[in-house]
Amino acid sequence: MITETSSHYDHLEQMSVHDLLTNINKEDKTVPFAVEKAIPQIEALVTAIVKRMKEGGRLIYIGAGTSGRLGVVDASECPPTYGVPHDLVIGLMAGGDGAIRKAVEFAEDDAEQAWKDIEPYHPDEHDTVIGIAASGRTPYVIGGLNQARAAGLLTGCVVCNPGSAVAQAAEFPVEVVVGPEFVTGSTRMKAGTAQKLVLNMISTSVMIQLGRVKGNKMVDMQLTNIKLQDRAAKMVMSEIGVSREEAEELLAKYSNVRGAIDGYNQSR
């Protein structure tokens, strides 16, 4: 397993803080290039996801440890950013929500549990399951993908080793081979960074394809704090040329930027 191959560096405890930071950064710089090589795989996966989601499907991430947490983070950010329902993009991880903060021993070794975690959502053939696993050998993810595929769901994965069991279980594998970690086997580092970048690319591209962005603006974002309310007001002001007061009145009436702009234009 490449991500668990011995680090290019040794005697880390003898390095100065400057050298530690410089060398970690040197390794991190290689990650975007590894992601770039996987763009054709990411494109194929996103294209397949969009087709199913336009038919009413959902996107479900499954993973363990850091990989699972990254899926949960990406899923949890979609409703406030794009105004979608909380069950449109779902993040599930081995050990349940409690494992987000505290590791649950051996949870990732249960090959049956992922599908059990998915079942309460009543999955069907329009849904997509993406397994996230740096090593590509996590039983929780492999089992979940196998059972999802058998049930007719679309399956994809994000892994950081080539030719892995997880990739073999998925119809649309994304393999981002980042090489050895600075700290041997610490896949929360380069592998985690790569997975975060890929998940951002997947969910952002999907949401844009589903019409959740206009121009380059998050017109469906939820106005859940003062910063976002201010951003929304400025977007409305810029788009339709109204005053700050008028923009705020429109947002209060329609609850989001898209509604405010459409409502204003329809009233003209």
C-alpha positions in Angstrom: 0.0 0.0 0.0 1.6 3.2 -1.2 0.1 5.5 1.5 1.6 3.2 4.1 5.0 2.9 2.5 7.7 4.4 4.6 8.0 8.2 4.6 10.6 9.9 2.4 11.8 11.5 5.6 13.3 10.0 8.8 14.3 11.1 12.3 11.4 13.5 12.3 11.8 14.0 16.0 15.2 15.6 15.3 13.9 18.2 12.9 13.4 21.8 13.8 9.9 23.3 13.7 10.9 25.1 10.5 12.1 21.9 8.8 9.0 20.0 9.9 6.7 22.7 8.5 8.7 23.1 5.3 8.8 19.4 4.6 5.1 18.8 5.3 4.3 21.7 3.0 6.6 20.2 0.3 4.7 17.0 0.5 1.3 18.8 0.5 2.2 20.6 -2.7 2.2 17.3 -4.6 -1.5 16.6 -3.8 -3.2 18.8 -6.4 -1.1 17.2 -9.2 -2.2 13.8 -8.1 -5.8 15.0 -8.1 -5.4 16.5 -11.6 -4.4 13.1 -13.0 -7.7 11.7 -11.7 -10.0 14.4 -13.3 -11.2 12.0 -16.1 -12.3 9.5 -13.4 -14.0 12.3 -11.4 -15.7 13.6 -14.5 -17.1 10.2 -15.3 -18.4 9.8 -11.7 -20.0 13.3 -11.6 -21.7 12.9 -14.9 -23.3 9.6 -13.7 -24.3 11.1 -10.4 -26.0 14.1 -12.0 -28.1 12.0 -14.3 -29.4 10.0 -11.4 -30.0 13.0 -9.1 -32.0 14.7 -11.8 -34.2 11.7 -11.6 -34.7 12.2 -7.8 -31.6 10.4 -6.5 -29.5 11.2 -3.5 -25.7 11.1 -2.9 -24.5 9.0 0.0 -21.0 8.9 1.3 -19.7 6.0 3.4 -16.3 5.9 5.1 -14.4 5.2 8.3 -12.0 7.4 10.4 -10.7 10.5 8.6 -12.3 9.4 5.4 -15.7 9.0 7.0 -15.4 12.4 8.7 -14.6 14.1 5.4 -17.7 12.6 3.9 -19.8 13.8 6.8 -18.4 17.3 6.5 -19.0 17.6 2.8 -22.5 16.3 3.1 -23.3 18.6 6.0 -22.1 21.7 4.1 -24.5 21.2 1.1 -27.8 22.3 2.7 -26.5 25.7 4.0 -24.5 26.4 0.9 -27.0 25.3 -1.7 -30.3 25.2 0.1 -30.9 21.5 -0.6 -32.7 19.2 1.8 -30.7 17.6 4.5 -31.3 14.1 3.1 -30.1 14.9 -0.4 -26.4 14.4 0.4 -25.9 12.0 3.3 -22.6 11.3 5.1 -22.4 8.0 7.0 -19.4 6.7 8.9 -18.4 3.5 10.6 -19.3 3.8 14.3 -22.1 6.3 13.7 -22.2 10.0 14.6 -20.4 9.4 17.8 -17.3 8.3 15.8 -17.1 11.8 14.4 -15.5 13.0 17.6 -14.2 9.8 19.2 -12.9 6.7 17.3 -15.0 3.6 17.7 -12.7 0.5 17.9 -13.1 -2.0 15.1 -16.2 -0.3 13.6 -14.5 -0.2 10.2 -14.0 -3.9 10.2 -17.7 -4.8 9.9 -18.5 -5.4 6.2 -22.3 -5.6 6.8 -22.7 -2.4 8.8 -22.6 0.2 6.0 -25.6 -1.2 4.2 -27.4 -1.4 7.5 -26.6 2.3 8.0 -27.9 3.1 4.5 -31.1 1.0 4.7 -33.1 3.5 6.9 -32.9 6.0 4.1 -34.8 3.5 1.8 -32.2 3.5 -1.0 -33.3 2.9 -4.6 -31.7 2.7 -8.0 -31.6 6.5 -8.4 -29.2 6.9 -5.5 -25.4 7.0 -5.5 -23.1 5.6 -2.9 -19.5 6.8 -2.8 -17.0 4.9 -0.6 -14.2 6.9 0.8 -11.1 5.0 2.0 -7.5 6.2 1.8 -6.1 2.6 1.9 -8.8 1.2 -0.3 -9.2 -1.9 1.9 -11.7 -0.8 4.6 -14.3 -3.7 5.0 -17.1 -1.2 6.0 -16.7 0.5 2.7 -16.1 -2.6 0.6 -19.2 -4.3 2.0 -21.3 -1.2 1.6 -20.3 -0.7 -2.0 -20.9 -4.4 -2.9 -24.4 -4.4 -1.3 -25.3 -1.0 -2.9 -24.2 -2.2 -6.3 -26.2 -5.5 -5.9 -29.3 -3.4 -5.1 -28.9 -1.4 -8.3 -27.4 1.8 -6.8 -24.7 3.7 -8.6 -21.4 3.2 -6.9 -18.2 5.3 -6.9 -15.2 5.7 -4.6 -12.3 7.9 -3.6 -9.1 6.0 -2.7 -5.4 6.8 -2.6 -3.9 3.5 -3.5 -4.0 2.0 -7.0 -5.8 -1.3 -7.7 -7.5 -1.5 -4.4 -10.4 -3.7 -3.3 -12.6 -0.6 -2.8 -11.9 0.5 -6.3 -12.8 -3.0 -7.6 -16.1 -2.8 -5.8 -17.1 0.5 -7.4 -18.4 1.2 -10.9 -16.7 4.6 -11.0 -13.5 4.5 -9.0 -11.5 7.6 -8.4 -7.9 6.8 -7.6 -5.7 9.7 -6.3 -2.3 8.2 -5.7 -0.5 10.7 -3.4 2.4 8.5 -2.3 3.9 8.0 1.1 2.8 10.3 4.0 5.2 12.5 5.8 4.5 10.5 8.9 4.3 6.9 7.7 0.8 5.7 7.4 -0.8 8.9 8.6 -3.4 9.1 5.9 -5.2 12.1 7.5 -2.4 14.1 5.9 -1.9 14.0 2.1 -4.6 11.3 1.5 -7.0 13.3 3.6 -6.2 16.5 1.7 -6.7 14.7 -1.6 -10.0 13.3 -0.5 -11.2 16.7 0.7 -10.3 18.3 -2.7 -12.1 15.5 -4.6 -15.2 15.6 -2.5 -15.3 19.4 -3.0 -15.0 18.9 -6.7 -17.8 16.3 -6.8 -20.4 18.0 -4.6 -19.7 21.5 -6.1 -19.9 20.3 -9.7 -23.1 18.3 -9.0 -24.8 21.2 -7.3 -23.9 23.5 -10.2 -25.2 20.9 -12.7 -28.4 20.7 -10.7 -28.9 24.5 -11.0 -28.0 25.5 -7.5 -25.6 28.3 -8.7 -26.4 31.3 -10.8 -23.4 33.0 -12.5 -20.9 32.3 -9.8 -23.2 33.0 -6.8 -24.8 30.7 -4.2 -28.3 31.9 -4.8 -30.0 29.2 -2.7 -27.8 29.5 0.4 -29.5 29.5 3.7 -29.3 32.9 5.5 -28.3 31.5 8.9 -26.1 34.2 10.2 -25.3 37.9 9.8 -22.4 37.3 7.5 -24.5 35.3 5.0 -27.4 37.8 5.3 -25.0 40.6 4.4 -23.6 38.6 1.5 -27.1 37.9 0.3 -28.1 41.6 0.4 -25.1 42.6 -1.6 -25.8 39.9 -4.2 -29.4 41.1 -4.6 -28.3 44.8 -4.7 -25.7 43.9 -7.4 -28.0 41.7 -9.5 -31.1 44.0 -9.7 -29.8 47.4 -8.7 -32.0 48.0 -5.6 -31.0 49.7 -2.4 -29.8 47.9 0.7 -33.1 48.4 2.4 -35.1 47.1 -0.6 -32.7 44.1 -0.8 -33.3 43.2 2.8 -37.0 43.5 2.4 -37.0 41.2 -0.5 -34.8 38.7 1.4 -37.2 38.8 4.3 -40.1 38.1 2.0 -38.5 35.3 -0.1 -35.9 33.8 2.3 -33.1 33.5 -0.3 -31.3 35.3 -3.1 -32.9 33.4 -5.9 -36.4 34.0 -4.6 -35.7 37.7 -4.0 -34.4 38.2 -7.5 -37.1 36.2 -9.2 -39.8 37.8 -7.1 -38.6 41.3 -7.9 -38.3 40.6 -11.7 -41.8 39.1 -11.8 -43.3 42.1 -10.1 -41.9 44.5 -12.7 
